Amino acid sequence: MNKKEKTSGYERRYGAPILFKHRMQFLLLLVPIIAISVSMIWNTTNLQNAINRRTEIYVSDVTQQKARNVDYRLSQILGDLELLRDSIYETGKIADEESMRDFLDSKAITLGFSSLTLVDAKQKSYYDKHASYTDMMQYTGVRESLRGRSGVSVLDQGGVMYSIPVYRGEEIVAALVGIRDKENMQMLIRSNTFSGRGMTCITDREGNIIVEATNSAPFDQLRDVMLNGTSQQVASDRETMTQNMKMGRNGMLFFALNDGSRLILSYNPLNTHGWVLMTIVPADIISHQTDIYIQQTLFIVGSILVLFVLLLLIYVHIFRSHYKQLEQIAYVDSITGGKNNAAFHRKSRELIRKYPPNTFTIVQINVKSFSLINEEYGSDAGNDTLCYIMSVFENSLTEEEVVSRGDADNFSLLLKEGNQESVQRRMDAIVAKLNNFNIGRAEPYRLILRQGAYIVDEPNTDITIMQDRALTAGKTWQDSDEGKCIFYDTVFTKQMQKEHELNDLFEVSLTNGAFRVFLQPKVRMIDGLPGGAEALIRWYYPDRGMIFPSDFIPLFERNGKICRLDLFVFQEVCKTLRRWIDNNMDVVPISINLSRQHFKRPDFLVPFIEIADAYQVPRNLIEMELTESTFFDDKSIEHAKNQIQQIRDAGFSCSLDDFGAGYSSLGLLMEFDIDTIKMDRSFFVDIVKPKTREIVASVIDLARSLGAPVVAEGIETEQQLEFLNNIGADCVMVQGYIFSRPLPIADFEIWLQKF
């Protein structure tokens, strides 16, 4: 098979399904987007219809109320004239024309008339402020009033003249005439309804203007539409409006201006004078804001739909044109140019299935302290190192072996080796070749690889699971394993399953009493009396029995749950001390173990103080035991000093646990203020040896000189006890099975009473 045939076969196998997959993905996205768009348009249309219906109801309600208000104001005008008429002759100055003119002038201002005039039967006017109204008898309303009836006349200038008869006894002697000019009448019918966007005028029932609107342009255009429109809808609206106005019925119609804006005309009959109140408002009086949002929504939905279709077409075009580039992105590591994890899976699957079990081994590799290269020399140098490592791996493999880079500095190897010895030889050769650059260097820098391996004994297993098994083995790699390849077996799986189960049981165990606090006594050598106790945690779970501390303490140390467990123990200790105090029982100090994990937080002591204060326990009854490792976990000496000082400032005492188990014990005594030294049990195993006795005696003398009492831990024999009694009775307490094993709190209380 030539190269072209191989490529075509690959594309038929992988390219077509990938292309079809991407097409289907986009089509699946397109369908809901179209559905959402159609739904939004349908909802928008329904919303617009609902707003139109609401607008009609709103305009109808407001204009009817406005008509009632205008009707009331118009009826009050004649009432004001009648009240004024009754008071004219009470002034006592009917014969004094000048006084009468002054009187009427002041009343005109008070009552809101442009002018007030008395016209007697001889057509004489007592007040003739407006020359255009000198001949009052030309107005029908004045003549009607001189005959005994109220009258209303429409003036040419757009105002309205009101008149009523004036009697002396039963004789009509004059007509009282009040004039409201155009502006006055416009002010009377004007209101703040519709946020100032409405326009109002008054007509008679034939449609003739009585009081025109301030802005008459819309009414003029309406008149033009109604008079000159020839459409069937205009003719129907015109007929309906004419009949409603003649019969005194309310009505409403929609019309459009020349600029395309839509208006609503509402006409409402007035009881006064047989007039009609006409109000024009914009059709969007309610929806002018929502219309903007609706239009924006439609535009956005349409734009998104068009954009998505364009993007889909562009994507398909690009995918067809640059399929090889997509393959490059899918299977090539961007930093090293070698295979990535996806390519490793594909190639490894093809190779492993061709051969029987135990033919291949997957090795997961991590470069130790790789982050130091980035920090010291920069990311470019780190990337160059990754490229170098990849090139060494590639040059060390055969055609039926694979290497890839995963994330960060992690690599995967598929070696055609089926036993541990051959895999180890291959990896030794690769590591040696990797560090060849050190030849001739004055200061060599060795690249150290953490190696975990899984011999493929189950070829049908998923490649990811194979890699996980190799990773599981690699996680147990220690610094002492340098150069070794750690191989996976079922022990790793069982251990991981066990740790997973313990993690799952942790939360419920804290609440259901599965965790229990035990106390192991400490006895003073000087008088043989109890001097304290150490709180220890025990875990009894239903159906599982006792879970040993060696199984769960290291696990919880790694995942951080040990901090919550320590707080649980501390709370139980405070609860116990509080009960002892309240019941007047014997009280001894209790020490608790404090994990190094607490000291990663500067405020680690806060919850301990809060718990102690909540139970009102004297803090000097509680001692915190710290191991040597607490002070040397990437923390400075000064930081450790500060943490110990915080403990002591809070009123707790502080002891150094497992003294002598590490390598810096004497240095710790020099640097830190420790209240108690707890000597590790390893000191007393071979107490019969003279050298051991000398060392123990020297440590106790040193502690005595520092003023720090010593707790001897793990004392089990009379010989050990006698030796301690001889050399340090004045400053030593003993903790061990010779006096008591760790006891449940209730049993410890009984032991304390008997002892």
RAURGI-V827471 format. One record per backbone hydrogen bond with DSSP energy under -0.5 kcal/mol. CO is the residue of the C=O (numbers start at 0). NH is the residue of the N-H. Records with the same first field share a line. If there is no record, write none. Layout:
BEGIN
CO=NH  NH
END
This chain:
BEGIN
1=5
2=6
3=7
4=8
5=9
6=10
7=11
8=12
9=13  14
10=14  15
13=17
14=18
15=19
16=20
17=21
18=22
19=23
20=24
21=25
22=26
23=27
24=28
25=29
26=30
27=31
28=32
29=33
30=34
31=35
32=36
33=37
34=38
35=39
36=40
37=41
38=42
39=43
40=44
41=45
42=46
43=47
44=48
45=49
46=50
47=51
48=52
49=53
50=54
51=55
52=56
53=57
54=58
55=59
56=60
57=61
58=62
59=63
60=64
61=65
62=66
63=67
64=68
65=69
66=70
67=71
68=72
69=73
70=74
71=75
72=76
73=76  77
74=78
75=79
76=80
77=81
78=82
79=83
80=84
81=85
82=86
83=86  87
84=87  88
87=90
92=95
94=96
95=99
96=100
97=101
98=102
99=103
100=104
101=105
102=106
103=107
104=108
105=109
106=110
107=111  112
114=178
116=118  176
117=119  125
118=174
119=122
123=119  125
128=130
129=132
130=133
133=135
134=137
135=138
138=141  142
139=143
140=144
141=145
142=146
143=146  148
144=147
150=162
152=154  160
154=157
158=154
159=161  179
160=152
161=177
162=150
163=175
165=172  173
167=169  170
170=167  172
172=120
173=165
174=118  176
175=163
176=116
177=161
178=113  114  180
179=159
180=184
181=185
182=186
183=187
184=188
185=189
191=194
192=195  197
193=196
198=279
200=277
201=209  210
202=275
203=206
207=203
210=201
213=215
215=219
216=220
217=221
218=222
219=223
220=224
221=225
222=226
223=227
224=228
230=234
231=235
232=236
233=237
234=238
235=239
236=240
237=241
238=242
239=243
240=244
241=245
242=246
243=248
244=247
250=266
252=264
254=262
256=259
260=256
261=282
262=254
263=265  280
264=252
265=278
266=250
267=276
271=274
273=204
274=269
275=202  277
276=267
277=200
278=265
279=198
280=263
281=284
283=287
286=290
287=291
288=292
289=293
290=294
291=295
292=296
293=297
294=298
295=299
296=300
297=301
298=302
299=303
300=304
301=305
302=306
303=307
304=308
305=309
306=310
307=311
308=312
309=313
310=314
311=315
312=316
313=317
314=318
315=319
316=320
317=321
319=322
321=325
322=326
323=327
324=328
325=329
326=330
327=331
330=339
332=336
337=332
338=404
339=343
340=344
341=345
342=346
343=347
344=348
345=349
346=350
347=351
348=352
350=353  354
351=354
355=358
359=455
360=362  414
361=453
362=364  412
363=451
364=410
365=367  449
366=369
368=371  372
369=372  373
370=374
371=375
372=376  377
373=377
377=381
378=382
379=383
380=384
381=385
382=386
383=387
384=388
385=389
386=390
387=391
388=392
389=393
390=394
391=395
392=395
393=396
397=400
401=413
402=338
403=411
406=409
408=366
409=405
410=364
411=403
412=362  414
413=401
414=360  416
418=422
419=423
420=424
421=425
422=426
423=427
424=428
425=429
426=430
427=431
428=432
429=433
430=434
432=435
434=437
435=438
437=440
445=447
447=367
448=450
449=365
450=485
451=363
452=487
453=361  455
454=456
455=357  358
457=460
461=465
462=466
463=467
464=468
465=469
466=470
467=471
468=472
469=473
470=474
472=475
473=476
477=480
478=481
480=483
483=450  485
485=452
488=491  492
489=493
490=494
491=495
492=496
493=497
494=498
495=499
496=500
497=501
498=502
499=503
500=504
501=505
502=505  506
503=507
504=508
505=509
506=510
507=510  511
508=512  513  514
513=539
515=517  537
516=744
517=535
518=520  742
519=533
521=530  531
522=733
523=527
528=523
531=521
532=590
533=519
535=517
537=515  539
538=540  546
540=543  544
544=540
545=547
546=538
547=550  551
548=552
551=555
552=556
553=557
554=558
555=559  561
559=562
560=564
561=565
562=566
563=567
564=568
565=569
566=570
567=571
568=572
569=573
570=574
571=575
572=576
573=577
574=578
575=579
576=580
577=581
578=582
579=584
580=583
588=532
589=622
590=534
591=624
592=594
594=597
595=598
596=599
597=600
600=603
602=605
604=608
605=609
606=610
607=611
608=612
609=613
610=614
611=616
617=620
618=621
620=589
621=652
622=591  624
623=625  654
624=593
625=656
626=629
627=630
628=631
631=633
635=639
636=640
637=641
638=642
639=643
640=644
641=645
642=646
643=647
644=648
645=649
646=651
647=650
652=623
653=674  675
654=625  656
655=658  677
656=627
657=660
658=679
663=667
664=668
665=669
666=670
667=671
671=673
674=708
675=655  677
676=678  710
677=658
678=712
679=682
680=683
681=684
683=686
685=688
688=692
689=693
690=694
691=695
692=696
693=697
694=698
695=699
696=700
697=701
698=702
699=703
700=704
701=705
702=706  707
703=706
706=708
708=676
709=711  732
710=678  712
711=734
714=737
716=720
717=721
718=722
719=723
720=724
721=725
722=726
723=727
724=728
727=730  731
728=525
730=709
731=524
732=711
733=522
734=713  714
735=738  739
742=518
743=747
744=748
745=749
746=750
747=751
748=752
749=753
750=754
END
